[in-house]
Amino acid sequence: MAKEYESSKPIYRQIAEQIFQAIIRGEILPGEKLPSVREMAVLKGVNPNTIQRTYIEMERMGIVETKRGQGTFIVDKEEIRSQLRTNIKKEIVGEFVFRMKELGFTKEEMIECIQSYILEGEVK
């Protein structure tokens, strides 16, 4: 069964983000081989061309490398995980701050909101 994807973002980027999250969680390790384009297409319920584009984009970013005749591998560098964590953290926080500013919240209100949510599990 095909996974549901957000219509607001290209599917290849959503799949790349899923792979990045797996790397951050330690489910995929540096040096590890990713499934072939066809295997990943079946796993994700998408066209192989979408996966090919995902892998090409990730290679352009320096996250994976393709070894001719062997497959696509996560770059064998420990700092990849740290780099991805930092990038995703910035993206998530940046989006949160942007949206809160758009609604007119102050820095203090944003900080209070986050602290309340972390400590009590709800926003006050």
Phi, psi and omega in degrees: 000131182290142177285150176277134180242151177291137180281344184278352184224140179304141182300320181299326178289322179296320178293318177301317179297323176297320178293318178301317180297321178295323177295313180300319180285352180084012179282333174238127186256157175305137181088350183284144180278134175275158175302154177300164179305314181294317180298314181295323179299318178293315180301318184268352178069038181229173178290142178305329178298327178294317179293320178302317179294322177301310182296321179296316179296318180294326177291319177300325180281350180084017182272323179234164172224142180258127177253115185309126178081353181245325179129194182250130185234146171293136180303135185276064178225127181297331183290349178301314181299315180297317179298315179296317178303313181297314182297315182291321178300314179299318181297313182294313181294319179300318179295318178300309183297316179302311182294321179292319177297320179302327180273355176094013179282146177274168177303316182298318179294322178295315180297315178300318179299312181295314180300315179299316182294318180293316184282324188240354179076013177208159179265134179252000000 
